């Protein structure tokens, strides 16, 4: 079984498949058994099972530094 990627709220990730709006950058908003993310282009929110989300990640663009600060005010 592959190693679990440490996913935290506030991370920005690039996924393999593009969203119908054309965006492939997502900000993680919830982490649990499912992971919620918001498309940075159209602001659509999706929830995926953790296993599927981890499989779809192409790369992590920004780690979770200041995640609690960045998440507020949006």
PQR file of N, CA, C, O and H, with PARSE charges and radii, in Angstrom:
ATOM      1  N   UNK A   1       0.844  -1.185   0.000 -0.4000 1.5000
ATOM      2  CA  UNK A   1       0.000   0.000   0.000 -0.0000 2.0000
ATOM      3  C   UNK A   1       0.887   1.245   0.000  0.5500 1.7000
ATOM      4  O   UNK A   1       1.806   1.344   0.812 -0.5500 1.4000
ATOM      5  N   UNK A   2       0.621   2.206  -0.909 -0.4000 1.5000
ATOM      6  CA  UNK A   2       1.468   3.395  -0.971 -0.0000 2.0000
ATOM      7  C   UNK A   2       1.311   4.266   0.272  0.5500 1.7000
ATOM      8  O   UNK A   2       0.311   4.197   0.986 -0.5500 1.4000
ATOM      9  H   UNK A   2      -0.126   2.126  -1.569  0.4000 1.0000
ATOM     10  N   UNK A   3       2.328   5.084   0.503 -0.4000 1.5000
ATOM     11  CA  UNK A   3       2.329   5.966   1.649 -0.0000 2.0000
ATOM     12  C   UNK A   3       1.254   7.033   1.523  0.5500 1.7000
ATOM     13  O   UNK A   3       0.961   7.508   0.426 -0.5500 1.4000
ATOM     14  H   UNK A   3       3.141   5.141  -0.077  0.4000 1.0000
ATOM     15  N   UNK A   4       0.672   7.404   2.652 -0.4000 1.5000
ATOM     16  CA  UNK A   4      -0.375   8.421   2.675 -0.0000 2.0000
ATOM     17  C   UNK A   4       0.263   9.808   2.545  0.5500 1.7000
ATOM     18  O   UNK A   4       1.205  10.127   3.271 -0.5500 1.4000
ATOM     19  H   UNK A   4       0.911   7.018   3.543  0.4000 1.0000
ATOM     20  N   UNK A   5      -0.238  10.617   1.638 -0.4000 1.5000
ATOM     21  CA  UNK A   5       0.270  11.970   1.455 -0.0000 2.0000
ATOM     22  C   UNK A   5      -0.300  12.841   2.569  0.5500 1.7000
ATOM     23  O   UNK A   5      -1.510  12.816   2.793 -0.5500 1.4000
ATOM     24  H   UNK A   5      -1.003  10.357   1.049  0.4000 1.0000
ATOM     25  N   UNK A   6       0.525  13.609   3.273 -0.4000 1.5000
ATOM     26  CA  UNK A   6      -0.005  14.462   4.337 -0.0000 2.0000
ATOM     27  C   UNK A   6      -0.756  15.664   3.743  0.5500 1.7000
ATOM     28  O   UNK A   6      -0.145  16.641   3.310 -0.5500 1.4000
ATOM     29  H   UNK A   6       1.508  13.630   3.090  0.4000 1.0000
ATOM     30  N   UNK A   7      -2.067  15.571   3.735 -0.4000 1.5000
ATOM     31  CA  UNK A   7      -2.901  16.625   3.170 -0.0000 2.0000
ATOM     32  C   UNK A   7      -3.467  17.445   4.320  0.5500 1.7000
ATOM     33  O   UNK A   7      -3.995  16.892   5.285 -0.5500 1.4000
ATOM     34  H   UNK A   7      -2.563  14.778   4.087  0.4000 1.0000
ATOM     35  N   UNK A   8      -3.356  18.773   4.214 -0.4000 1.5000
ATOM     36  CA  UNK A   8      -3.847  19.657   5.262 -0.0000 2.0000
ATOM     37  C   UNK A   8      -4.679  20.775   4.646  0.5500 1.7000
ATOM     38  O   UNK A   8      -4.513  21.118   3.475 -0.5500 1.4000
ATOM     39  H   UNK A   8      -2.927  19.223   3.430  0.4000 1.0000
ATOM     40  N   UNK A   9      -5.568  21.331   5.444 -0.4000 1.5000
ATOM     41  CA  UNK A   9      -6.404  22.443   4.998 -0.0000 2.0000
ATOM     42  C   UNK A   9      -5.508  23.614   4.605  0.5500 1.7000
ATOM     43  O   UNK A   9      -4.566  23.956   5.319 -0.5500 1.4000
ATOM     44  H   UNK A   9      -5.703  21.052   6.395  0.4000 1.0000
ATOM     45  N   UNK A  10      -5.812  24.218   3.469 -0.4000 1.5000
ATOM     46  CA  UNK A  10      -5.052  25.368   2.989 -0.0000 2.0000
ATOM     47  C   UNK A  10      -4.035  25.035   1.912  0.5500 1.7000
ATOM     48  O   UNK A  10      -3.503  25.934   1.262 -0.5500 1.4000
ATOM     49  H   UNK A  10      -6.578  23.940   2.889  0.4000 1.0000
ATOM     50  N   UNK A  11      -3.760  23.749   1.715 -0.4000 1.5000
ATOM     51  CA  UNK A  11      -2.799  23.356   0.682 -0.0000 2.0000
ATOM     52  C   UNK A  11      -3.366  23.665  -0.701  0.5500 1.7000
ATOM     53  O   UNK A  11      -4.575  23.584  -0.917 -0.5500 1.4000
ATOM     54  H   UNK A  11      -4.193  23.019   2.243  0.4000 1.0000
ATOM     55  N   UNK A  12      -2.497  24.015  -1.620 -0.4000 1.5000
ATOM     56  CA  UNK A  12      -2.880  24.170  -3.017 -0.0000 2.0000
ATOM     57  C   UNK A  12      -2.254  23.019  -3.779  0.5500 1.7000
ATOM     58  O   UNK A  12      -1.049  22.783  -3.693 -0.5500 1.4000
ATOM     59  H   UNK A  12      -1.514  24.080  -1.444  0.4000 1.0000
ATOM     60  N   UNK A  13      -3.092  22.295  -4.535 -0.4000 1.5000
ATOM     61  CA  UNK A  13      -2.603  21.143  -5.285 -0.0000 2.0000
ATOM     62  C   UNK A  13      -3.040  21.239  -6.742  0.5500 1.7000
ATOM     63  O   UNK A  13      -4.044  21.869  -7.074 -0.5500 1.4000
ATOM     64  H   UNK A  13      -4.071  22.487  -4.605  0.4000 1.0000
ATOM     65  N   UNK A  14      -2.266  20.604  -7.585 -0.4000 1.5000
ATOM     66  CA  UNK A  14      -2.626  20.487  -9.002 -0.0000 2.0000
ATOM     67  C   UNK A  14      -3.075  19.050  -9.213  0.5500 1.7000
ATOM     68  O   UNK A  14      -2.355  18.112  -8.872 -0.5500 1.4000
ATOM     69  H   UNK A  14      -1.450  20.092  -7.315  0.4000 1.0000
ATOM     70  N   UNK A  15      -4.277  18.879  -9.781 -0.4000 1.5000
ATOM     71  CA  UNK A  15      -4.801  17.539 -10.034 -0.0000 2.0000
ATOM     72  C   UNK A  15      -4.549  17.137 -11.481  0.5500 1.7000
ATOM     73  O   UNK A  15      -4.341  17.989 -12.345 -0.5500 1.4000
ATOM     74  H   UNK A  15      -4.862  19.641 -10.058  0.4000 1.0000
ATOM     75  N   UNK A  16      -4.571  15.841 -11.737 -0.4000 1.5000
ATOM     76  CA  UNK A  16      -4.282  15.316 -13.075 -0.0000 2.0000
ATOM     77  C   UNK A  16      -5.341  15.704 -14.106  0.5500 1.7000
ATOM     78  O   UNK A  16      -5.011  16.112 -15.220 -0.5500 1.4000
ATOM     79  H   UNK A  16      -4.740  15.149 -11.035  0.4000 1.0000
ATOM     80  N   UNK A  17      -6.612  15.575 -13.730 -0.4000 1.5000
ATOM     81  CA  UNK A  17      -7.689  15.903 -14.668 -0.0000 2.0000
ATOM     82  C   UNK A  17      -8.140  17.339 -14.446  0.5500 1.7000
ATOM     83  O   UNK A  17      -8.232  17.803 -13.309 -0.5500 1.4000
ATOM     84  H   UNK A  17      -6.880  15.243 -12.825  0.4000 1.0000
ATOM     85  N   UNK A  18      -8.416  18.027 -15.523 -0.4000 1.5000
ATOM     86  CA  UNK A  18      -8.919  19.392 -15.409 -0.0000 2.0000
ATOM     87  C   UNK A  18     -10.403  19.376 -15.067  0.5500 1.7000
ATOM     88  O   UNK A  18     -11.137  18.465 -15.447 -0.5500 1.4000
ATOM     89  H   UNK A  18      -8.342  17.650 -16.446  0.4000 1.0000
ATOM     90  N   UNK A  19     -10.821  20.393 -14.350 -0.4000 1.5000
ATOM     91  CA  UNK A  19     -12.228  20.611 -14.047 -0.0000 2.0000
ATOM     92  C   UNK A  19     -12.891  21.082 -15.345  0.5500 1.7000
ATOM     93  O   UNK A  19     -12.201  21.628 -16.205 -0.5500 1.4000
ATOM     94  H   UNK A  19     -10.224  21.134 -14.040  0.4000 1.0000
ATOM     95  N   UNK A  20     -14.205  20.891 -15.518 -0.4000 1.5000
ATOM     96  CA  UNK A  20     -14.862  21.353 -16.750 -0.0000 2.0000
ATOM     97  C   UNK A  20     -14.640  22.836 -17.063  0.5500 1.7000
ATOM     98  O   UNK A  20     -14.711  23.234 -18.226 -0.5500 1.4000
ATOM     99  H   UNK A  20     -14.765  20.447 -14.819  0.4000 1.0000
ATOM    100  N   UNK A  21     -14.372  23.657 -16.042 -0.4000 1.5000
ATOM    101  CA  UNK A  21     -14.115  25.079 -16.284 -0.0000 2.0000
ATOM    102  C   UNK A  21     -12.720  25.301 -16.870  0.5500 1.7000
ATOM    103  O   UNK A  21     -12.418  26.396 -17.344 -0.5500 1.4000
ATOM    104  H   UNK A  21     -14.314  23.334 -15.097  0.4000 1.0000
ATOM    105  N   UNK A  22     -11.872  24.277 -16.843 -0.4000 1.5000
ATOM    106  CA  UNK A  22     -10.515  24.384 -17.384 -0.0000 2.0000
ATOM    107  C   UNK A  22      -9.448  24.506 -16.318  0.5500 1.7000
ATOM    108  O   UNK A  22      -8.260  24.446 -16.635 -0.5500 1.4000
ATOM    109  H   UNK A  22     -12.118  23.387 -16.458  0.4000 1.0000
ATOM    110  N   UNK A  23      -9.834  24.676 -15.063 -0.4000 1.5000
ATOM    111  CA  UNK A  23      -8.862  24.818 -13.980 -0.0000 2.0000
ATOM    112  C   UNK A  23      -8.375  23.471 -13.470  0.5500 1.7000
ATOM    113  O   UNK A  23      -9.118  22.490 -13.465 -0.5500 1.4000
ATOM    114  H   UNK A  23     -10.800  24.725 -14.806  0.4000 1.0000
ATOM    115  N   UNK A  24      -7.113  23.436 -13.040 -0.4000 1.5000
ATOM    116  CA  UNK A  24      -6.589  22.210 -12.442 -0.0000 2.0000
ATOM    117  C   UNK A  24      -5.935  22.479 -11.093  0.5500 1.7000
ATOM    118  O   UNK A  24      -5.294  21.591 -10.529 -0.5500 1.4000
ATOM    119  H   UNK A  24      -6.509  24.233 -13.044  0.4000 1.0000
ATOM    120  N   UNK A  25      -6.089  23.690 -10.569 -0.4000 1.5000
ATOM    121  CA  UNK A  25      -5.541  24.047  -9.270 -0.0000 2.0000
ATOM    122  C   UNK A  25      -6.669  24.092  -8.245  0.5500 1.7000
ATOM    123  O   UNK A  25      -7.727  24.671  -8.490 -0.5500 1.4000
ATOM    124  H   UNK A  25      -6.609  24.410 -11.027  0.4000 1.0000
ATOM    125  N   UNK A  26      -6.426  23.471  -7.093 -0.4000 1.5000
ATOM    126  CA  UNK A  26      -7.447  23.331  -6.063 -0.0000 2.0000
ATOM    127  C   UNK A  26      -6.862  23.687  -4.707  0.5500 1.7000
ATOM    128  O   UNK A  26      -5.686  23.434  -4.447 -0.5500 1.4000
ATOM    129  H   UNK A  26      -5.566  23.000  -6.894  0.4000 1.0000
ATOM    130  N   UNK A  27      -7.688  24.279  -3.837 -0.4000 1.5000
ATOM    131  CA  UNK A  27      -7.311  24.562  -2.463 -0.0000 2.0000
ATOM    132  C   UNK A  27      -8.107  23.632  -1.556  0.5500 1.7000
ATOM    133  O   UNK A  27      -9.332  23.564  -1.653 -0.5500 1.4000
ATOM    134  H   UNK A  27      -8.644  24.484  -4.048  0.4000 1.0000
ATOM    135  N   UNK A  28      -7.418  22.924  -0.684 -0.4000 1.5000
ATOM    136  CA  UNK A  28      -8.061  21.975   0.224 -0.0000 2.0000
ATOM    137  C   UNK A  28      -8.776  22.759   1.327  0.5500 1.7000
ATOM    138  O   UNK A  28      -8.183  23.629   1.964 -0.5500 1.4000
ATOM    139  H   UNK A  28      -6.423  22.980  -0.605  0.4000 1.0000
ATOM    140  N   UNK A  29     -10.071  22.438   1.548 -0.4000 1.5000
ATOM    141  CA  UNK A  29     -10.859  23.139   2.565 -0.0000 2.0000
ATOM    142  C   UNK A  29     -11.299  22.236   3.705  0.5500 1.7000
ATOM    143  O   UNK A  29     -11.684  22.742   4.759 -0.5500 1.4000
ATOM    144  H   UNK A  29     -10.553  21.731   1.030  0.4000 1.0000
ATOM    145  N   UNK A  30     -11.260  20.920   3.538 -0.4000 1.5000
ATOM    146  CA  UNK A  30     -11.669  19.984   4.577 -0.0000 2.0000
ATOM    147  C   UNK A  30     -10.884  18.703   4.406  0.5500 1.7000
ATOM    148  O   UNK A  30     -10.696  18.219   3.290 -0.5500 1.4000
ATOM    149  H   UNK A  30     -10.948  20.508   2.682  0.4000 1.0000
ATOM    150  N   UNK A  31     -10.423  18.153   5.530 -0.4000 1.5000
ATOM    151  CA  UNK A  31      -9.687  16.887   5.501 -0.0000 2.0000
ATOM    152  C   UNK A  31     -10.304  15.946   6.517  0.5500 1.7000
ATOM    153  O   UNK A  31     -10.456  16.293   7.688 -0.5500 1.4000
ATOM    154  H   UNK A  31     -10.576  18.546   6.437  0.4000 1.0000
ATOM    155  N   UNK A  32     -10.655  14.768   6.068 -0.4000 1.5000
ATOM    156  CA  UNK A  32     -11.223  13.716   6.907 -0.0000 2.0000
ATOM    157  C   UNK A  32     -11.171  12.441   6.097  0.5500 1.7000
ATOM    158  O   UNK A  32     -10.206  12.211   5.369 -0.5500 1.4000
ATOM    159  H   UNK A  32     -10.531  14.486   5.117  0.4000 1.0000
ATOM    160  N   UNK A  33     -12.194  11.604   6.210 -0.4000 1.5000
ATOM    161  CA  UNK A  33     -12.275  10.419   5.359 -0.0000 2.0000
ATOM    162  C   UNK A  33     -12.440  10.861   3.906  0.5500 1.7000
ATOM    163  O   UNK A  33     -11.934  10.220   2.985 -0.5500 1.4000
ATOM    164  H   UNK A  33     -12.978  11.791   6.802  0.4000 1.0000
ATOM    165  N   UNK A  34     -13.164  11.978   3.721 -0.4000 1.5000
ATOM    166  CA  UNK A  34     -13.272  12.625   2.412 -0.0000 2.0000
ATOM    167  C   UNK A  34     -12.451  13.901   2.459  0.5500 1.7000
ATOM    168  O   UNK A  34     -12.142  14.414   3.534 -0.5500 1.4000
ATOM    169  H   UNK A  34     -13.574  12.499   4.470  0.4000 1.0000
ATOM    170  N   UNK A  35     -12.101  14.407   1.288 -0.4000 1.5000
ATOM    171  CA  UNK A  35     -11.364  15.663   1.203 -0.0000 2.0000
ATOM    172  C   UNK A  35     -12.167  16.619   0.335  0.5500 1.7000
ATOM    173  O   UNK A  35     -12.564  16.281  -0.781 -0.5500 1.4000
ATOM    174  H   UNK A  35     -12.352  13.990   0.414  0.4000 1.0000
ATOM    175  N   UNK A  36     -12.400  17.811   0.857 -0.4000 1.5000
ATOM    176  CA  UNK A  36     -13.112  18.840   0.104 -0.0000 2.0000
ATOM    177  C   UNK A  36     -12.086  19.822  -0.439  0.5500 1.7000
ATOM    178  O   UNK A  36     -11.121  20.175   0.238 -0.5500 1.4000
ATOM    179  H   UNK A  36     -12.077  18.086   1.763  0.4000 1.0000
ATOM    180  N   UNK A  37     -12.311  20.254  -1.668 -0.4000 1.5000
ATOM    181  CA  UNK A  37     -11.414  21.212  -2.298 -0.0000 2.0000
ATOM    182  C   UNK A  37     -12.231  22.189  -3.130  0.5500 1.7000
ATOM    183  O   UNK A  37     -13.329  21.871  -3.588 -0.5500 1.4000
ATOM    184  H   UNK A  37     -13.095  19.967  -2.218  0.4000 1.0000
ATOM    185  N   UNK A  38     -11.676  23.388  -3.320 -0.4000 1.5000
ATOM    186  CA  UNK A  38     -12.330  24.435  -4.089 -0.0000 2.0000
ATOM    187  C   UNK A  38     -11.467  24.725  -5.314  0.5500 1.7000
ATOM    188  O   UNK A  38     -10.258  24.927  -5.206 -0.5500 1.4000
ATOM    189  H   UNK A  38     -10.784  23.647  -2.948  0.4000 1.0000
ATOM    190  N   UNK A  39     -12.114  24.741  -6.486 -0.4000 1.5000
ATOM    191  CA  UNK A  39     -11.415  25.077  -7.721 -0.0000 2.0000
ATOM    192  C   UNK A  39     -11.004  26.538  -7.646  0.5500 1.7000
ATOM    193  O   UNK A  39     -11.830  27.391  -7.322 -0.5500 1.4000
ATOM    194  H   UNK A  39     -13.097  24.576  -6.574  0.4000 1.0000
ATOM    195  N   UNK A  40      -9.762  26.842  -7.935 -0.4000 1.5000
ATOM    196  CA  UNK A  40      -9.276  28.207  -7.836 -0.0000 2.0000
ATOM    197  C   UNK A  40      -9.726  29.069  -9.010  0.5500 1.7000
ATOM    198  O   UNK A  40      -9.589  30.291  -8.969 -0.5500 1.4000
ATOM    199  H   UNK A  40      -9.091  26.149  -8.198  0.4000 1.0000
ATOM    200  N   UNK A  41     -10.253  28.453 -10.037 -0.4000 1.5000
ATOM    201  CA  UNK A  41     -10.706  29.217 -11.201 -0.0000 2.0000
ATOM    202  C   UNK A  41     -12.185  29.609 -11.087  0.5500 1.7000
ATOM    203  O   UNK A  41     -12.535  30.772 -11.286 -0.5500 1.4000
ATOM    204  H   UNK A  41     -10.365  27.460 -10.071  0.4000 1.0000
ATOM    205  N   UNK A  42     -13.061  28.629 -10.764 -0.4000 1.5000
ATOM    206  CA  UNK A  42     -14.502  28.919 -10.750 -0.0000 2.0000
ATOM    207  C   UNK A  42     -15.117  28.868  -9.353  0.5500 1.7000
ATOM    208  O   UNK A  42     -16.306  29.148  -9.196 -0.5500 1.4000
ATOM    209  H   UNK A  42     -12.777  27.684 -10.602  0.4000 1.0000
ATOM    210  N   UNK A  43     -14.326  28.516  -8.335 -0.4000 1.5000
ATOM    211  CA  UNK A  43     -14.771  28.439  -6.945 -0.0000 2.0000
ATOM    212  C   UNK A  43     -15.786  27.327  -6.667  0.5500 1.7000
ATOM    213  O   UNK A  43     -16.498  27.386  -5.665 -0.5500 1.4000
ATOM    214  H   UNK A  43     -13.361  28.290  -8.462  0.4000 1.0000
ATOM    215  N   UNK A  44     -15.863  26.328  -7.527 -0.4000 1.5000
ATOM    216  CA  UNK A  44     -16.749  25.185  -7.303 -0.0000 2.0000
ATOM    217  C   UNK A  44     -16.133  24.307  -6.228  0.5500 1.7000
ATOM    218  O   UNK A  44     -14.918  24.114  -6.207 -0.5500 1.4000
ATOM    219  H   UNK A  44     -15.285  26.280  -8.342  0.4000 1.0000
ATOM    220  N   UNK A  45     -16.968  23.765  -5.324 -0.4000 1.5000
ATOM    221  CA  UNK A  45     -16.487  22.916  -4.238 -0.0000 2.0000
ATOM    222  C   UNK A  45     -16.842  21.469  -4.534  0.5500 1.7000
ATOM    223  O   UNK A  45     -17.977  21.164  -4.902 -0.5500 1.4000
ATOM    224  H   UNK A  45     -17.956  23.921  -5.342  0.4000 1.0000
ATOM    225  N   UNK A  46     -15.869  20.578  -4.374 -0.4000 1.5000
ATOM    226  CA  UNK A  46     -16.096  19.150  -4.569 -0.0000 2.0000
ATOM    227  C   UNK A  46     -15.569  18.387  -3.357  0.5500 1.7000
ATOM    228  O   UNK A  46     -14.673  18.847  -2.649 -0.5500 1.4000
ATOM    229  H   UNK A  46     -14.947  20.825  -4.075  0.4000 1.0000
ATOM    230  N   UNK A  47     -16.150  17.208  -3.142 -0.4000 1.5000
ATOM    231  CA  UNK A  47     -15.651  16.298  -2.104 -0.0000 2.0000
ATOM    232  C   UNK A  47     -15.333  14.967  -2.758  0.5500 1.7000
ATOM    233  O   UNK A  47     -16.143  14.417  -3.505 -0.5500 1.4000
ATOM    234  H   UNK A  47     -16.878  16.834  -3.717  0.4000 1.0000
ATOM    235  N   UNK A  48     -14.152  14.457  -2.470 -0.4000 1.5000
ATOM    236  CA  UNK A  48     -13.712  13.171  -3.005 -0.0000 2.0000
ATOM    237  C   UNK A  48     -13.226  12.302  -1.857  0.5500 1.7000
ATOM    238  O   UNK A  48     -12.723  12.819  -0.860 -0.5500 1.4000
ATOM    239  H   UNK A  48     -13.494  14.904  -1.863  0.4000 1.0000
ATOM    240  N   UNK A  49     -13.369  10.986  -1.986 -0.4000 1.5000
ATOM    241  CA  UNK A  49     -12.750  10.104  -0.986 -0.0000 2.0000
ATOM    242  C   UNK A  49     -11.239  10.332  -0.972  0.5500 1.7000
ATOM    243  O   UNK A  49     -10.632  10.596  -2.011 -0.5500 1.4000
ATOM    244  H   UNK A  49     -13.777  10.566  -2.796  0.4000 1.0000
ATOM    245  N   UNK A  50     -10.650  10.229   0.195 -0.4000 1.5000
ATOM    246  CA  UNK A  50      -9.212  10.500   0.357 -0.0000 2.0000
ATOM    247  C   UNK A  50      -8.369   9.709  -0.639  0.5500 1.7000
ATOM    248  O   UNK A  50      -7.460  10.261  -1.258 -0.5500 1.4000
ATOM    249  H   UNK A  50     -11.143  10.015   1.039  0.4000 1.0000
ATOM    250  N   UNK A  51      -8.664   8.425  -0.797 -0.4000 1.5000
ATOM    251  CA  UNK A  51      -7.879   7.566  -1.694 -0.0000 2.0000
ATOM    252  C   UNK A  51      -7.907   8.094  -3.133  0.5500 1.7000
ATOM    253  O   UNK A  51      -6.875   8.149  -3.801 -0.5500 1.4000
ATOM    254  H   UNK A  51      -9.403   7.976  -0.295  0.4000 1.0000
ATOM    255  N   UNK A  52      -9.090   8.479  -3.599 -0.4000 1.5000
ATOM    256  CA  UNK A  52      -9.226   8.995  -4.962 -0.0000 2.0000
ATOM    257  C   UNK A  52      -8.518  10.339  -5.114  0.5500 1.7000
ATOM    258  O   UNK A  52      -7.852  10.578  -6.121 -0.5500 1.4000
ATOM    259  H   UNK A  52      -9.929   8.434  -3.056  0.4000 1.0000
ATOM    260  N   UNK A  53      -8.657  11.218  -4.118 -0.4000 1.5000
ATOM    261  CA  UNK A  53      -8.002  12.530  -4.169 -0.0000 2.0000
ATOM    262  C   UNK A  53      -6.490  12.368  -4.252  0.5500 1.7000
ATOM    263  O   UNK A  53      -5.838  13.014  -5.072 -0.5500 1.4000
ATOM    264  H   UNK A  53      -9.198  11.023  -3.300  0.4000 1.0000
ATOM    265  N   UNK A  54      -5.927  11.500  -3.399 -0.4000 1.5000
ATOM    266  CA  UNK A  54      -4.476  11.283  -3.410 -0.0000 2.0000
ATOM    267  C   UNK A  54      -4.010  10.724  -4.748  0.5500 1.7000
ATOM    268  O   UNK A  54      -2.933  11.074  -5.230 -0.5500 1.4000
ATOM    269  H   UNK A  54      -6.457  10.975  -2.733  0.4000 1.0000
ATOM    270  N   UNK A  55      -4.812   9.867  -5.340 -0.4000 1.5000
ATOM    271  CA  UNK A  55      -4.453   9.281  -6.633 -0.0000 2.0000
ATOM    272  C   UNK A  55      -4.446  10.344  -7.735  0.5500 1.7000
ATOM    273  O   UNK A  55      -3.656  10.256  -8.675 -0.5500 1.4000
ATOM    274  H   UNK A  55      -5.687   9.583  -4.948  0.4000 1.0000
ATOM    275  N   UNK A  56      -5.323  11.349  -7.623 -0.4000 1.5000
ATOM    276  CA  UNK A  56      -5.439  12.380  -8.654 -0.0000 2.0000
ATOM    277  C   UNK A  56      -4.422  13.504  -8.542  0.5500 1.7000
ATOM    278  O   UNK A  56      -4.294  14.301  -9.471 -0.5500 1.4000
ATOM    279  H   UNK A  56      -5.964  11.421  -6.859  0.4000 1.0000
ATOM    280  N   UNK A  57      -3.699  13.591  -7.441 -0.4000 1.5000
ATOM    281  CA  UNK A  57      -2.736  14.685  -7.258 -0.0000 2.0000
ATOM    282  C   UNK A  57      -1.571  14.536  -8.223  0.5500 1.7000
ATOM    283  O   UNK A  57      -0.934  13.484  -8.288 -0.5500 1.4000
ATOM    284  H   UNK A  57      -3.803  12.943  -6.686  0.4000 1.0000
ATOM    285  N   UNK A  58      -1.301  15.586  -8.963 -0.4000 1.5000
ATOM    286  CA  UNK A  58      -0.116  15.637  -9.820 -0.0000 2.0000
ATOM    287  C   UNK A  58       1.048  16.213  -9.027  0.5500 1.7000
ATOM    288  O   UNK A  58       2.139  15.643  -9.016 -0.5500 1.4000
ATOM    289  H   UNK A  58      -1.818  16.440  -8.911  0.4000 1.0000
ATOM    290  N   UNK A  59       0.815  17.356  -8.356 -0.4000 1.5000
ATOM    291  CA  UNK A  59       1.853  17.920  -7.496 -0.0000 2.0000
ATOM    292  C   UNK A  59       1.244  18.860  -6.478  0.5500 1.7000
ATOM    293  O   UNK A  59       0.164  19.415  -6.683 -0.5500 1.4000
ATOM    294  H   UNK A  59      -0.071  17.819  -8.365  0.4000 1.0000
ATOM    295  N   UNK A  60       1.960  19.029  -5.369 -0.4000 1.5000
ATOM    296  CA  UNK A  60       1.558  19.955  -4.319 -0.0000 2.0000
ATOM    297  C   UNK A  60       2.282  21.261  -4.604  0.5500 1.7000
ATOM    298  O   UNK A  60       3.513  21.297  -4.628 -0.5500 1.4000
ATOM    299  H   UNK A  60       2.836  18.578  -5.202  0.4000 1.0000
ATOM    300  N   UNK A  61       1.524  22.337  -4.820 -0.4000 1.5000
ATOM    301  CA  UNK A  61       2.124  23.615  -5.198 -0.0000 2.0000
ATOM    302  C   UNK A  61       2.506  24.462  -3.996  0.5500 1.7000
ATOM    303  O   UNK A  61       3.528  25.148  -4.021 -0.5500 1.4000
ATOM    304  H   UNK A  61       0.524  22.307  -4.800  0.4000 1.0000
ATOM    305  N   UNK A  62       1.700  24.421  -2.946 -0.4000 1.5000
ATOM    306  CA  UNK A  62       2.077  25.166  -1.750 -0.0000 2.0000
ATOM    307  C   UNK A  62       1.780  24.318  -0.536  0.5500 1.7000
ATOM    308  O   UNK A  62       0.678  23.790  -0.387 -0.5500 1.4000
ATOM    309  H   UNK A  62       0.870  23.864  -2.925  0.4000 1.0000
ATOM    310  N   UNK A  63       2.765  24.190   0.330 -0.4000 1.5000
ATOM    311  CA  UNK A  63       2.518  23.438   1.567 -0.0000 2.0000
ATOM    312  C   UNK A  63       1.555  24.217   2.451  0.5500 1.7000
ATOM    313  O   UNK A  63       1.077  25.284   2.067 -0.5500 1.4000
ATOM    314  H   UNK A  63       3.660  24.619   0.209  0.4000 1.0000
ATOM    315  N   UNK A  64       1.273  23.688   3.622 -0.4000 1.5000
ATOM    316  CA  UNK A  64       0.236  24.233   4.486 -0.0000 2.0000
ATOM    317  C   UNK A  64       0.680  25.376   5.385  0.5500 1.7000
ATOM    318  O   UNK A  64      -0.024  25.682   6.347 -0.5500 1.4000
ATOM    319  H   UNK A  64       1.661  22.821   3.934  0.4000 1.0000
ATOM    320  N   UNK A  65       1.806  26.022   5.124 -0.4000 1.5000
ATOM    321  CA  UNK A  65       2.228  27.107   6.003 -0.0000 2.0000
ATOM    322  C   UNK A  65       1.176  28.210   6.028  0.5500 1.7000
ATOM    323  O   UNK A  65       0.648  28.591   4.983 -0.5500 1.4000
ATOM    324  H   UNK A  65       2.378  25.774   4.342  0.4000 1.0000
ATOM    325  N   UNK A  66       0.881  28.708   7.179 -0.4000 1.5000
ATOM    326  CA  UNK A  66      -0.125  29.759   7.377 -0.0000 2.0000
ATOM    327  C   UNK A  66      -1.496  29.372   6.846  0.5500 1.7000
ATOM    328  O   UNK A  66      -2.254  30.242   6.418 -0.5500 1.4000
ATOM    329  H   UNK A  66       1.310  28.398   8.028  0.4000 1.0000
ATOM    330  N   UNK A  67      -1.831  28.097   6.863 -0.4000 1.5000
ATOM    331  CA  UNK A  67      -3.099  27.642   6.323 -0.0000 2.0000
ATOM    332  C   UNK A  67      -4.272  28.252   7.077  0.5500 1.7000
ATOM    333  O   UNK A  67      -5.281  28.606   6.467 -0.5500 1.4000
ATOM    334  H   UNK A  67      -1.215  27.390   7.211  0.4000 1.0000
ATOM    335  N   UNK A  68      -4.156  28.378   8.378 -0.4000 1.5000
ATOM    336  CA  UNK A  68      -5.261  28.926   9.154 -0.0000 2.0000
ATOM    337  C   UNK A  68      -5.453  30.407   8.854  0.5500 1.7000
ATOM    338  O   UNK A  68      -6.583  30.896   8.881 -0.5500 1.4000
ATOM    339  H   UNK A  68      -3.336  28.090   8.874  0.4000 1.0000
ATOM    340  N   UNK A  69      -4.382  31.125   8.571 -0.4000 1.5000
ATOM    341  CA  UNK A  69      -4.481  32.552   8.264 -0.0000 2.0000
ATOM    342  C   UNK A  69      -5.005  32.752   6.851  0.5500 1.7000
ATOM    343  O   UNK A  69      -5.847  33.620   6.620 -0.5500 1.4000
ATOM    344  H   UNK A  69      -3.465  30.729   8.550  0.4000 1.0000
ATOM    345  N   UNK A  70      -4.516  31.958   5.901 -0.4000 1.5000
ATOM    346  CA  UNK A  70      -4.903  32.101   4.504 -0.0000 2.0000
ATOM    347  C   UNK A  70      -6.375  31.762   4.298  0.5500 1.7000
ATOM    348  O   UNK A  70      -7.034  32.359   3.446 -0.5500 1.4000
ATOM    349  H   UNK A  70      -3.832  31.254   6.088  0.4000 1.0000
ATOM    350  N   UNK A  71      -6.892  30.818   5.064 -0.4000 1.5000
ATOM    351  CA  UNK A  71      -8.268  30.404   4.905 -0.0000 2.0000
ATOM    352  C   UNK A  71      -9.283  31.441   5.364  0.5500 1.7000
ATOM    353  O   UNK A  71     -10.438  31.402   4.941 -0.5500 1.4000
ATOM    354  H   UNK A  71      -6.357  30.333   5.756  0.4000 1.0000
ATOM    355  N   UNK A  72      -8.871  32.363   6.218 -0.4000 1.5000
ATOM    356  CA  UNK A  72      -9.797  33.368   6.725 -0.0000 2.0000
ATOM    357  C   UNK A  72      -9.820  34.572   5.806  0.5500 1.7000
ATOM    358  O   UNK A  72      -8.810  34.914   5.192 -0.5500 1.4000
ATOM    359  H   UNK A  72      -7.932  32.395   6.562  0.4000 1.0000
ATOM    360  N   UNK A  73     -10.960  35.205   5.714 -0.4000 1.5000
ATOM    361  CA  UNK A  73     -11.076  36.422   4.911 -0.0000 2.0000
ATOM    362  C   UNK A  73     -11.409  36.162   3.466  0.5500 1.7000
ATOM    363  O   UNK A  73     -11.431  37.100   2.669 -0.5500 1.4000
ATOM    364  H   UNK A  73     -11.781  34.927   6.213  0.4000 1.0000
ATOM    365  N   UNK A  74     -11.672  34.919   3.097 -0.4000 1.5000
ATOM    366  CA  UNK A  74     -12.017  34.633   1.706 -0.0000 2.0000
ATOM    367  C   UNK A  74     -13.481  34.401   1.573  0.5500 1.7000
ATOM    368  O   UNK A  74     -13.968  34.144   0.471 -0.5500 1.4000
ATOM    369  H   UNK A  74     -11.654  34.157   3.745  0.4000 1.0000
TER
END
